[in-house]
Amino acid sequence: MSQTKPRSSFDEYGMENVVPQLIEEITELYLADSIPWVIGYSGGKDSSATLQLVWTALEKLGSARAKKPVHVISTDTLVENPVVAAWVASSLDKINVKGKALGLPITAHRLTPELSDSFWVNLIGKGYPAPRQKFRWCTERLKIKPANKYIASMVDQHGETILVLGIRKTESTARARSMEKHEAYRISDRISPNAGLPNSLIYSPIEDWSNDDVWMFLLETQNPWGHDNTDLFELYRGATSDGECPLVVSTNTPSCGDSRFGCWVCTLVEKDKSMQAMIRNSEDKQWMNPLLQIRNEIDFRNMSEDGDRHLRDFRRMRGNTQLFHGRLVHGPYKQEMRENLLFKLLSTQSLVRKIGPNHVRNLELIRLNELEEIRRIWVVEKHELEDNLPKLYEKATGMTYPGRKLNDSAPFGAKEMVVLKKACGKNHLHFEMMRELLSIGKKQKNALRRTKIYSSLENAIRRNYYDDEKDAVAFAKMKKGEGGDEIPPSASVSKKTLWLQPDDNK
């Protein structure tokens, strides 16, 4: 490999010297072994520059010598900024068409999260509160797992793989520190081990480039797969000056919310400056206003002085309670909140389809398989026998729900739950307990073995056997040996007995 490897900015060495030698380096690394390459591609400037360099190197080699597979992977969280998502989808199609036409071993793959990991299934279905720095549940599910799963499959097939990333030291101080830390363990001048994925290595060809270097390269060289780099520049110019959303393969990678292009629902930051800028700078982007509005409604900062605490159950996801500084740690969103979010989301989707340009007339903010999974979680796991999702869909969209038909012969439905709720009076926890007991009985009716029915019934009673949140605090303190005198005298004996029993929810 060439001994002269300019790494600094184009100002110091000149683009005419840096780029040819970097392409030479890429070529020699590519030919050095049979380890397949995986390029992380987000459609932004850094990953575009990286892919363009690799593509140029392979094209110079020609189809006769360029035999080792290069996989271009792009993770679509399914809640990406729609403008960016459309740009990336178009680019991936062009990569596959042009790569095949040239006989190059380059294939592009769009990765998506598992259904159970999707944003709406977790937020609206399970009731996970909107992501925040101390509960950043989204990044792992939406970004890291799909990418790591694909990379792991390459390792399983080939023994190891090289991950090519468009990461740069000048992106941020944190990024520079992280990259410099891994340099100590490099197995060659540019190849670093991937701490998060065994048998995978990381190659970062433009790590020393500045922001200006990247744009100079993209605007002065033609995109080899047919995308227009000038359009990419205009896309950036229409928003903020932050960096692109990188391929996320570990929790150490900066959140998409801190970067230029990310999820339109991101609440890890206070404001979605990129979407705000797009709307402000272009008449053609006014249709995104409803998306910005629902994003702001999801943001816990905009709800109350105490955030979204009042909209969340005082019990954790499994029904158990947990004290922190004398207060209960609130868990998932309540049923009313989840239903309101779904209605607003579906209403927003319908509105955007009506007011937006032709290319968003079929925009899907939430997909049918997500709706069906949310419905299953509500009815089966949360025992919400009302089965309100189809009605919410029809009310929000004015269309018949396209999912499976309602079971009209079911013994308990929305009408019966209205009667039950009235019978339970103002005690909503009592209603929830009775509804869950009915749901458990319904599921067990046709079961061949009913060995778990008693523990299921007992757990249902334990989850709901409170008068209110204050009552739950008193019993949580009792379990910790604190404030036993706060227990209501009329309930102390029966409830003490209940809490002394084994708790399956721990």
C-alpha positions as CSV (number, residue, x, y, z in Angstrom):
1,M,0.0,0.0,0.0
2,S,1.1,3.5,-0.7
3,Q,3.2,5.1,2.1
4,T,2.0,8.6,1.4
5,K,-1.6,8.8,2.7
6,P,-2.8,12.4,3.2
7,R,-5.4,12.4,5.9
8,S,-6.1,16.0,6.7
9,S,-8.3,18.5,5.0
10,F,-8.3,19.3,1.3
11,D,-6.9,22.7,2.2
12,E,-3.7,21.1,3.3
13,Y,-3.2,18.5,0.6
14,G,-5.7,19.4,-2.1
15,M,-8.6,17.2,-3.2
16,E,-6.7,16.2,-6.4
17,N,-4.1,14.5,-4.1
18,V,-6.3,13.1,-1.3
19,V,-9.0,11.4,-3.4
20,P,-6.8,9.4,-5.8
21,Q,-4.7,8.1,-2.9
22,L,-7.7,7.2,-0.8
23,I,-9.2,5.3,-3.8
24,E,-5.9,3.5,-4.1
25,E,-6.1,2.6,-0.4
26,I,-9.7,1.4,-0.7
27,T,-8.6,-0.7,-3.7
28,E,-5.7,-2.4,-1.9
29,L,-7.8,-3.1,1.2
30,Y,-10.6,-4.5,-0.9
31,L,-8.2,-6.9,-2.8
32,A,-6.3,-7.9,0.4
33,D,-8.7,-10.7,1.4
34,S,-12.0,-12.3,0.8
35,I,-13.8,-10.7,3.7
36,P,-17.1,-9.2,2.5
37,W,-17.8,-5.5,3.0
38,V,-20.9,-3.9,4.5
39,I,-21.4,-0.2,3.9
40,G,-23.6,1.8,6.2
41,Y,-25.7,4.1,4.1
42,S,-28.2,6.7,5.4
43,G,-28.5,8.7,2.2
44,G,-26.8,11.7,3.8
45,K,-23.6,13.4,2.8
46,D,-21.0,11.4,4.7
47,S,-22.3,8.0,3.8
48,S,-22.9,9.1,0.2
49,A,-19.2,10.3,0.0
50,T,-18.0,7.0,1.5
51,L,-20.1,4.8,-0.9
52,Q,-19.1,7.0,-3.9
53,L,-15.4,6.4,-3.1
54,V,-15.8,2.7,-2.8
55,W,-17.9,2.5,-5.9
56,T,-15.3,4.5,-7.9
57,A,-12.6,2.0,-6.7
58,L,-14.6,-1.0,-7.7
59,E,-15.5,0.5,-11.0
60,K,-11.8,1.1,-11.8
61,L,-11.1,-2.5,-11.0
62,G,-13.8,-3.7,-13.3
63,S,-16.2,-6.6,-13.0
64,A,-13.3,-9.0,-13.8
65,R,-11.4,-8.2,-10.6
66,A,-14.2,-6.8,-8.4
67,K,-15.6,-10.0,-7.2
68,K,-15.9,-9.7,-3.4
69,P,-19.5,-8.7,-2.4
70,V,-20.2,-5.3,-1.1
71,H,-23.5,-4.9,0.8
72,V,-25.0,-1.5,1.2
73,I,-27.4,-1.4,4.1
74,S,-29.8,1.4,5.1
75,T,-32.0,1.1,8.2
76,D,-35.5,2.6,7.8
77,T,-37.0,3.0,11.2
78,L,-40.4,3.4,9.6
79,V,-40.7,6.8,11.3
80,E,-38.0,8.5,9.2
81,N,-38.6,12.1,8.0
82,P,-40.7,11.3,4.9
83,V,-38.7,13.5,2.6
84,V,-35.5,11.8,3.5
85,A,-37.0,8.4,3.4
86,A,-38.2,8.9,-0.1
87,W,-34.7,10.2,-1.1
88,V,-33.0,7.1,0.4
89,A,-35.5,4.7,-1.2
90,S,-34.9,6.2,-4.6
91,S,-31.2,6.0,-4.1
92,L,-31.2,2.3,-3.1
93,D,-33.2,1.4,-6.2
94,K,-30.7,3.3,-8.4
95,I,-27.7,1.6,-6.6
96,N,-29.1,-1.9,-7.4
97,V,-30.0,-1.0,-11.0
98,K,-26.7,0.6,-11.9
99,G,-24.6,-1.9,-9.9
100,K,-26.2,-4.8,-11.8
101,A,-25.8,-3.0,-15.2
102,L,-22.0,-2.5,-14.5
103,G,-21.6,-6.0,-13.3
104,L,-20.3,-4.8,-9.9
105,P,-20.8,-6.9,-6.8
106,I,-22.8,-4.1,-5.0
107,T,-26.3,-4.7,-3.7
108,A,-28.4,-2.4,-1.5
109,H,-30.6,-3.6,1.3
110,R,-33.4,-1.7,3.1
111,L,-33.6,-2.9,6.7
112,T,-36.5,-2.4,9.0
113,P,-37.2,-3.2,12.7
114,E,-39.1,-6.3,13.7
115,L,-42.8,-5.7,14.1
116,S,-42.6,-6.1,17.8
117,D,-39.9,-3.5,17.9
118,S,-41.6,-0.8,15.8
119,F,-42.1,2.6,17.2
120,W,-45.9,2.7,17.2
121,V,-46.3,-0.9,18.5
122,N,-44.2,0.1,21.5
123,L,-45.6,3.6,22.0
124,I,-49.3,3.1,21.2
125,G,-49.5,-0.7,21.6
126,K,-47.5,-1.4,24.8
127,G,-47.8,2.1,26.1
128,Y,-44.1,2.9,26.3
129,P,-43.7,6.6,27.2
130,A,-42.2,8.9,24.5
131,P,-38.4,8.3,24.4
132,R,-36.2,10.5,26.6
133,Q,-32.5,10.5,27.6
134,K,-33.1,8.4,30.7
135,F,-35.4,6.0,28.8
136,R,-34.1,5.8,25.2
137,W,-35.8,2.6,24.3
138,C,-36.1,3.5,20.6
139,T,-32.5,3.5,19.3
140,E,-31.8,-0.1,20.2
141,R,-35.1,-1.4,18.7
142,L,-35.3,0.8,15.6
143,K,-31.7,1.3,14.6
144,I,-29.2,-1.0,16.3
145,K,-31.0,-4.4,16.1
146,P,-31.8,-4.4,12.4
147,A,-28.2,-3.3,11.4
148,N,-26.5,-5.7,13.9
149,K,-28.8,-8.6,12.8
150,Y,-27.7,-8.1,9.2
151,I,-24.0,-7.8,10.1
152,A,-24.2,-10.9,12.3
153,S,-25.8,-12.8,9.4
154,M,-22.8,-11.9,7.3
155,V,-20.4,-13.0,10.0
156,D,-22.3,-16.3,10.2
157,Q,-22.0,-16.9,6.5
158,H,-18.4,-15.7,6.0
159,G,-16.7,-15.9,9.4
160,E,-16.1,-12.2,9.5
161,T,-17.0,-8.9,7.8
162,I,-15.7,-5.4,7.4
163,L,-18.1,-2.6,8.2
164,V,-17.4,0.6,6.1
165,L,-18.7,3.7,7.8
166,G,-18.8,7.4,6.9
167,I,-17.8,8.5,10.4
168,R,-15.6,11.6,10.8
169,K,-13.7,13.0,13.8
170,T,-14.9,16.5,13.1
171,E,-18.5,15.5,13.5
172,S,-18.3,16.1,17.2
173,T,-15.9,16.1,20.1
174,A,-17.6,12.9,21.4
175,R,-17.2,11.2,18.1
176,A,-13.5,12.2,17.9
177,R,-12.8,10.8,21.4
178,S,-14.5,7.5,20.6
179,M,-12.6,7.1,17.3
180,E,-9.3,7.9,18.9
181,K,-10.0,5.5,21.7
182,H,-10.5,2.6,19.2
183,E,-7.4,3.6,17.2
184,A,-5.3,2.1,20.0
185,Y,-6.6,-1.3,19.1
186,R,-6.3,-1.1,15.3
187,I,-5.0,-4.1,13.5
188,S,-3.9,-2.0,10.6
189,D,-3.6,1.7,9.7
190,R,-7.3,2.1,9.1
191,I,-9.0,-1.0,10.4
192,S,-10.4,-1.1,13.9
193,P,-12.2,-3.9,15.8
194,N,-15.9,-3.5,16.4
195,A,-16.3,-3.8,20.1
196,G,-20.1,-4.5,19.8
197,L,-20.0,-7.2,17.2
198,P,-17.4,-10.0,17.4
199,N,-15.6,-10.9,14.1
200,S,-16.5,-7.6,12.5
201,L,-14.0,-4.8,11.7
202,I,-14.6,-1.1,11.0
203,Y,-13.0,0.9,8.2
204,S,-13.6,4.6,8.1
205,P,-12.1,6.1,4.9
206,I,-13.1,9.7,5.4
207,E,-12.4,9.9,9.1
208,D,-10.1,12.9,8.7
209,W,-12.3,14.9,6.3
210,S,-13.9,18.1,7.3
211,N,-17.5,19.0,6.5
212,D,-16.3,21.3,3.7
213,D,-14.2,18.4,2.3
214,V,-17.2,16.2,2.0
215,W,-19.3,18.8,0.2
216,M,-16.4,19.7,-2.1
217,F,-16.0,16.1,-3.1
218,L,-19.7,15.5,-3.7
219,L,-20.3,18.7,-5.7
220,E,-17.2,18.3,-7.9
221,T,-17.5,14.6,-8.7
222,Q,-20.5,12.9,-10.4
223,N,-22.5,10.5,-8.4
224,P,-21.8,7.1,-10.0
225,W,-25.2,5.4,-9.4
226,G,-27.2,8.2,-10.9
227,H,-28.4,10.2,-7.9
228,D,-27.9,13.9,-8.0
229,N,-25.5,15.3,-5.4
230,T,-26.7,18.8,-6.0
231,D,-30.2,17.7,-5.0
232,L,-28.6,16.3,-1.8
233,F,-27.0,19.7,-1.1
234,E,-30.4,21.4,-1.6
235,L,-31.9,18.9,0.8
236,Y,-29.4,19.9,3.5
237,R,-29.6,23.6,2.7
238,G,-33.3,23.4,3.4
239,A,-32.7,22.5,7.0
240,T,-30.2,22.9,9.7
241,S,-26.4,22.6,9.5
242,D,-26.1,19.5,11.8
243,G,-24.6,16.3,10.5
244,E,-26.5,13.4,9.0
245,C,-28.0,10.5,10.9
246,P,-25.3,7.8,11.0
247,L,-25.7,4.1,10.7
248,V,-26.3,3.2,14.4
249,V,-24.6,0.0,15.6
250,S,-24.2,0.8,19.3
251,T,-25.6,3.0,22.0
252,N,-22.3,5.1,21.8
253,T,-23.4,6.4,18.4
254,P,-25.0,9.8,18.6
255,S,-28.8,9.7,18.4
256,C,-30.5,10.5,15.2
257,G,-32.3,13.2,17.1
258,D,-29.0,15.0,17.6
259,S,-28.3,14.9,13.9
260,R,-29.5,16.5,10.8
261,F,-31.9,13.8,9.5
262,G,-33.7,11.5,11.9
263,C,-37.1,10.2,13.0
264,W,-39.9,12.8,12.6
265,V,-41.3,11.6,16.0
266,C,-38.0,12.0,17.9
267,T,-38.4,13.4,21.4
268,L,-34.8,12.9,22.4
269,V,-34.4,16.6,21.5
270,E,-36.6,19.5,22.5
271,K,-37.4,20.5,18.9
272,D,-37.2,19.0,15.4
273,K,-35.2,21.8,13.9
274,S,-34.7,20.0,10.6
275,M,-38.5,19.6,9.9
276,Q,-39.2,23.1,11.2
277,A,-36.6,24.4,8.7
278,M,-38.0,22.4,5.8
279,I,-41.5,23.7,6.4
280,R,-40.2,27.3,6.9
281,N,-38.0,27.3,3.8
282,S,-40.2,25.6,1.3
283,E,-43.9,26.1,0.2
284,D,-43.8,22.5,-1.1
285,K,-43.2,21.2,2.5
286,Q,-46.2,22.8,4.2
287,W,-47.9,19.4,4.2
288,M,-45.5,18.4,6.9
289,N,-47.0,20.8,9.4
290,P,-49.5,18.2,10.8
291,L,-46.5,15.8,11.4
292,L,-44.7,18.5,13.3
293,Q,-47.8,19.1,15.4
294,I,-48.3,15.5,16.4
295,R,-44.6,15.2,17.2
296,N,-44.9,18.2,19.5
297,E,-48.0,16.6,21.1
298,I,-46.1,13.4,21.8
299,D,-43.3,15.4,23.4
300,F,-43.6,15.0,27.2
301,R,-42.0,18.4,27.7
302,N,-45.2,20.0,26.3
303,M,-47.7,18.2,28.5
304,S,-47.4,19.6,32.0
305,E,-44.9,20.7,34.6
306,D,-44.6,17.0,35.6
307,G,-44.3,15.8,32.0
308,D,-46.5,12.9,31.0
309,R,-46.7,11.4,34.5
310,H,-50.5,12.1,34.7
311,L,-51.1,10.2,31.5
312,R,-49.2,7.0,32.7
313,D,-50.3,4.2,34.9
314,F,-48.9,4.3,38.4
315,R,-48.0,0.6,37.9
316,R,-45.1,-0.7,35.9
317,M,-45.6,-2.7,32.7
318,R,-46.1,-6.0,34.6
319,G,-48.4,-4.5,37.1
320,N,-46.0,-4.2,40.0
321,T,-45.3,-0.9,41.8
322,Q,-41.9,0.7,42.5
323,L,-41.1,3.6,44.9
324,F,-38.5,6.2,44.2
325,H,-38.1,9.0,46.7
326,G,-41.5,8.3,48.1
327,R,-43.3,8.5,44.7
328,L,-44.4,5.7,42.5
329,V,-42.4,5.3,39.3
330,H,-45.1,5.5,36.6
331,G,-45.2,3.0,33.9
332,P,-47.0,2.8,30.5
333,Y,-49.5,5.2,29.0
334,K,-53.1,4.6,30.1
335,Q,-55.7,3.3,27.7
336,E,-57.2,6.7,27.1
337,M,-53.9,8.2,26.2
338,R,-53.0,5.3,23.8
339,E,-56.3,5.5,22.1
340,N,-56.0,9.3,21.7
341,L,-52.6,9.0,20.2
342,L,-53.8,6.4,17.7
343,F,-56.7,8.6,16.7
344,K,-54.5,11.7,16.2
345,L,-52.0,9.7,14.2
346,L,-54.6,8.2,11.9
347,S,-56.3,11.6,11.5
348,T,-52.9,13.2,10.6
349,Q,-52.3,10.5,8.0
350,S,-55.7,11.2,6.4
351,L,-55.1,14.9,6.4
352,V,-51.6,14.7,4.9
353,R,-53.0,12.5,2.1
354,K,-55.6,15.1,1.3
355,I,-53.5,18.3,1.5
356,G,-50.1,16.9,0.4
357,P,-48.6,16.7,-3.1
358,N,-49.2,13.6,-5.3
359,H,-46.1,11.8,-4.0
360,V,-47.6,11.6,-0.4
361,R,-51.2,10.7,-1.3
362,N,-50.5,7.1,-0.2
363,L,-48.2,8.0,2.7
364,E,-48.3,5.5,5.5
365,L,-47.5,6.9,8.9
366,I,-48.5,3.6,10.5
367,R,-48.9,0.3,8.6
368,L,-51.6,-2.2,8.7
369,N,-49.5,-4.9,10.3
370,E,-48.6,-2.4,13.1
371,L,-52.3,-1.7,13.6
372,E,-53.1,-5.4,13.8
373,E,-50.3,-6.0,16.4
374,I,-51.4,-3.0,18.5
375,R,-55.0,-4.4,18.4
376,R,-53.7,-7.8,19.5
377,I,-51.7,-6.3,22.4
378,W,-54.7,-4.2,23.5
379,V,-57.2,-7.1,23.5
380,V,-55.0,-10.1,24.4
381,E,-52.2,-8.7,26.6
382,K,-53.9,-5.7,28.2
383,H,-57.4,-7.4,28.3
384,E,-59.1,-4.4,26.8
385,L,-62.1,-6.3,25.6
386,E,-63.8,-3.3,24.1
387,D,-61.6,-3.8,21.0
388,N,-61.8,-0.1,20.1
389,L,-59.1,0.0,17.4
390,P,-61.4,-0.7,14.4
391,K,-63.8,2.0,15.5
392,L,-61.0,4.5,16.1
393,Y,-59.7,3.8,12.6
394,E,-63.1,4.3,11.0
395,K,-63.8,7.5,13.0
396,A,-60.3,9.0,12.1
397,T,-60.2,8.0,8.4
398,G,-63.9,7.7,7.4
399,M,-62.9,4.3,5.9
400,T,-63.7,0.7,6.9
401,Y,-61.0,-0.9,8.9
402,P,-59.0,-3.1,6.5
403,G,-57.8,-5.6,9.2
404,R,-59.5,-8.8,10.3
405,K,-63.3,-8.6,10.9
406,L,-64.7,-8.3,14.4
407,N,-66.0,-11.5,16.1
408,D,-69.6,-10.5,16.6
409,S,-70.3,-13.7,18.5
410,A,-67.7,-12.9,21.2
411,P,-69.4,-13.1,24.7
412,F,-67.8,-9.8,25.7
413,G,-67.3,-6.7,23.7
414,A,-67.7,-2.9,23.7
415,K,-71.4,-2.9,24.8
416,E,-70.8,-5.4,27.6
417,M,-67.8,-3.3,28.9
418,V,-70.0,-0.2,29.0
419,V,-72.4,-2.1,31.3
420,L,-69.6,-3.4,33.4
421,K,-68.0,0.0,33.8
422,K,-71.3,1.5,35.0
423,A,-71.7,-1.4,37.5
424,C,-68.2,-0.7,38.9
425,G,-69.0,2.9,39.5
426,K,-66.2,5.5,39.9
427,N,-63.6,2.9,40.8
428,H,-61.8,2.4,37.5
429,L,-59.3,-0.1,39.1
430,H,-62.2,-2.3,40.1
431,F,-63.5,-2.2,36.5
432,E,-60.0,-3.1,35.2
433,M,-59.8,-6.0,37.5
434,M,-63.2,-7.4,36.6
435,R,-62.5,-6.9,32.9
436,E,-59.2,-8.8,33.2
437,L,-60.8,-11.6,35.2
438,L,-63.4,-12.0,32.4
439,S,-60.6,-11.9,29.8
440,I,-58.7,-14.7,31.5
441,G,-61.8,-16.8,31.9
442,K,-62.6,-16.3,28.2
443,K,-59.1,-17.4,27.1
444,Q,-59.1,-20.5,29.4
445,K,-62.6,-21.6,28.4
446,N,-61.4,-23.7,25.5
447,A,-58.0,-24.6,26.8
448,L,-57.1,-28.3,27.2
449,R,-55.1,-27.6,30.3
450,R,-55.9,-24.9,32.8
451,T,-53.0,-25.3,35.1
452,K,-52.1,-21.6,35.1
453,I,-55.6,-20.2,35.6
454,Y,-55.3,-19.7,39.3
455,S,-52.0,-17.9,39.2
456,S,-53.3,-15.7,36.4
457,L,-56.4,-14.8,38.4
458,E,-54.4,-14.1,41.5
459,N,-52.0,-11.9,39.5
460,A,-54.9,-10.0,38.1
461,I,-56.3,-9.3,41.5
462,R,-52.9,-8.3,42.8
463,R,-52.4,-5.8,40.0
464,N,-55.7,-4.1,40.5
465,Y,-56.4,-4.5,44.2
466,Y,-56.0,-0.8,45.1
467,D,-58.4,2.0,45.9
468,D,-56.3,4.5,44.0
469,E,-52.6,5.6,43.6
470,K,-52.4,6.9,47.2
471,D,-53.5,3.4,48.4
472,A,-50.8,1.9,46.1
473,V,-48.1,4.2,47.6
474,A,-49.1,3.1,51.1
475,F,-48.7,-0.6,50.3
476,A,-45.5,-0.1,48.4
477,K,-44.1,1.6,51.6
478,M,-45.5,-1.3,53.6
479,K,-43.6,-3.8,51.5
480,K,-40.4,-1.8,52.0
481,G,-41.1,-1.5,55.7
482,E,-41.8,2.2,55.5
483,G,-44.9,4.1,56.7
484,G,-47.0,1.2,57.7
485,D,-49.3,3.5,59.7
486,E,-50.5,4.9,56.3
487,I,-52.4,1.7,55.5
488,P,-56.1,2.3,55.7
489,P,-57.4,0.3,58.8
490,S,-60.3,-1.1,56.9
491,A,-58.2,-2.8,54.3
492,S,-55.0,-3.6,56.2
493,V,-55.7,-7.2,57.1
494,S,-56.9,-8.5,53.7
495,K,-54.3,-6.5,51.8
496,K,-51.5,-7.4,54.1
497,T,-52.4,-11.1,53.6
498,L,-52.4,-10.6,49.8
499,W,-49.0,-8.9,49.7
500,L,-47.4,-11.6,51.9
501,Q,-48.1,-14.1,49.0
502,P,-45.5,-14.7,46.3
503,D,-45.5,-12.0,43.7
504,D,-45.1,-13.3,40.1
505,N,-44.7,-9.8,38.8
506,K,-41.4,-9.1,40.4
